[in-house]
Each structure stands twice: as structure tokens, then as C-alpha cells.
Amino acid sequence: MPNPADPDTNAAIWKSADVARTFAAEAGQREGRRREQLQLMARLLPFDGADEFTFVDLGAGTGAASRALLDEYPHANAVLAEYSPQMAAEGERLLVPYAGRYRYVEFDMLAGDWAPLDGVRFDAAVSSLSIHHLPDSRKQSLFSELFARLEPGGWYVNFDPVRAPDDVLESVWQRVNDRYEPDAAHKRSHRDAREQARYENHVRYMQPLEPQLKWLQEAGFAAVDVYWKRLDYVIFGGFKPR
């Protein structure tokens, strides 16, 4: 496990044009595997197809979560908060069918500066595969900052990987995941330098699920629950009481 005290590598990884292009090229395959989860994220929000509302997608990347919500809700609008211009540029290509219903803003979740989003009223918020890239202190702060900016009744839904609470459970998760992806063991032992760097960036701040549920509750969210889980991937969230 990488040392979280080492210099942060998020910028080096996610502001790389090569990584952004590779990530976007894999979008179809990756999102095909997660279609059910992305749809569930959308359907957890308390809206119907006729509702007009605005949601923020934190750490939006190339916009997978936003596209799922925009498909589910034809009158919704998305604000994609992403700090990598390279990822946003790739996302723009994938979001062409949604022109006029979305915009990217440059937003660094590590910094906690919400100025780029000032004046935007959020009826809901989502994040997908991004929060685990934050140190624990920023995860906690972000949950509180987001709660303060959500409209009353607004939901926050997060789809993210989590770390097992102990080595025994970690070995169980890995064994079962390897049944779903038979070449995973080979990939683990044959990473090139770039793949190893992405892996270390992926896991360095990853935390178990339970503390994160507690942080959401401490921020003020209600109905905090795990709405879907398969081994190390979970969908959890809650809403801001009216």
C-alpha cells in the first residue's frame, strides 16, 4: 500500500493527456460493465422524467455519471466539476449528444475552493470513482461543504471503491474478483511503470466504508445507507433534510 504521506500524484496522473485519452478510449467497455450501477445512482434521486433540476457531478472525469443522469431525466442539467482540463476535453467529445444541458467547471476537490461553483443551486449531487482519491480529512470536509450547498431535500449519491477493513476480507474480495476477471492476477504481476503509478494513485487514500458513512452522518445527511454493494465497489449516500 502506498504511503499517503508521499507527495500527491493526482495531478501527475489525471492531468496527463495520455491517461485522459486512454481513460476515454476505455469508456464504452468500462461503462458497459457499470450500466446497472450508474442507472441506480440516477434512480435514487427523487425526480421523475418531467422534472427540471440541476445536479453537480464531483470529480466528473469524462462524465459517465452525468450521462446516466441526463439519460434518465430529459429536463435535467449537469454541472461537471473536474480539475483536469485533459479529462474535461475528452468528456466534451462524449457529451456532444447532450449539448445545451451541461457545462464543465474547473474544480479541485483537494483545494476546497468552491468559487468556480458560486451562485449555482444544486438540487442533487453525485460522484463516481473520484472521492477515494482524496485524503481522509478532505473526504470529511467535502461532505460537509457539499451538504451546505445542497438545496433542502437534495440527495448526494457516491459510487466508489472501498478498502477491506482487514487482510482476510481483502483476500476474499480479491479471490472473487479474480473469478470475474480471470486475467487480473496476470495483470497485477505485469504492470508497466505507468500502470503501477495509476494503481498506486488509485489505492493510496482508499478507506473502508464504515468511516465514510459516519462522516456523511456527521455532515448532516439523513437516510445514509449502502444502496448497492459488490465486494469493494459500493453506492452509498443520503439526503439533506428539509
Sequence and secondary structure as in RCSB ss.txt:
>XXXX:A:sequence
MPNPADPDTNAAIWKSADVARTFAAEAGQREGRRREQLQLMARLLPFDGADEFTFVDLGAGTGAASRALLDEYPH
ANAVLAEYSPQMAAEGERLLVPYAGRYRYVEFDMLAGDWAPLDGVRFDAAVSSLSIHHLPDSRKQSLFSELFARL
EPGGWYVNFDPVRAPDDVLESVWQRVNDRYEPDAAHKRSHRDAREQARYENHVRYMQPLEPQLKWLQEAGFAAVD
VYWKRLDYVIFGGFKPR
>XXXX:A:secstr
   TTS   HHHHHT HHHHHHHHHTHHHHHHHTHHHHHHHHHTSS  TT   EEEEET TT HHHHHHHHH TT
 EEEEEES HHHHHHHHHHTGGGTTSEEEEE  TTTT  GGGTT  EEEEEEES GGGS HHHHHHHHHHHHHHE
EEEEEEEEEEE   SSHHHHHHHHHHHHHHSTTHHHHHHT  HHHHHHHHHHHTT   HHHHHHHHHHHT EEEE
EEEEETTEEEEEEE   
